[in-house]
Amino acid sequence: MLLGDDLLPLLVLALGAAMVVGNGLALVRPPGAPKEGELAKAPPARSVVMIVVGLLATVWALASLVSG
């Protein structure tokens, strides 16, 4: 099996970290000139919720990798 028994925790780690970084950057650096139909900046409440979900997934994946 590809990457052994650690495939699922590694994928969850990658997805969680991407959610944290992507939504964090969307809050910190909104797009300069949004196109027609796009938001000028990311909705803060949704972005914070997604950061928290990504952080939980990242912590879970790291705990699984360290303990296993």
Sequence and secondary structure as in RCSB ss.txt:
>XXXX:A:sequence
MLLGDDLLPLLVLALGAAMVVGNGLALVRPPGAPKEGELAKAPPARSVVMIVVGLLATVWALASLVSG
>XXXX:A:secstr
 TTGGGHHHHHHHHHHHHHHHHHHHHHHS  SS  TTS SS  HHHHHHHHHHHHHHHHHHHHHHHH 
